[in-house]
Amino acid sequence: MTRVRLGGESGQILPLLGLGMVGILAVAFVLFRVGAATVLSAEAQTAADAAALAGAREARAQGDDGQVRDAADDYARRNEGTLVDLRRDGRDVLVIVRSQGVLNAREEGDGLAGADQTAEQRARATVDGGSEIRLVPYDGGG
């Protein structure tokens, strides 16, 4: 038994296959971008936590505002962050730290350089009554 083909049916799957591939690549690109942003945000949170703990440690040692800021800034930089703001609220030290990264970092001049991304995170550390330093939820107050 032979099959009769109607004219113009050959190759109809190719456009659908092309669209499917474009769709898969678009989803992969979005997932990659979201993953990179999540990693950058986690790095910013690590830097913020370290800065808040360092600032609280200095505050516990009776450091003045400049010494507390210097300690927090040092630990933010050690964790590839930039100290944006620091406030003292009683026994608490509140910090805001920004991290910056480049998605798809490539060689300069190749025309494919990635886009800069930034993430900003907040942290709060406190010195409790027994001189223990701990992170507490940052509620933005103070």
Buried (B, 14 or more C-beta within 10 A) or exposed (E): EEEEEEEEEEEEEEEEEEEEEEEEEEEEEEEEBEEBBEBBBEBBBBBBBBBBBBBBBBBBEEBEEEBBBBBBBBBBBEBBBBBBEBEBEEBBBBBBBBBBBEBEEEEEEEEEBEEEBEBBBBBBBBBEEEEEBEBEEBEEEE
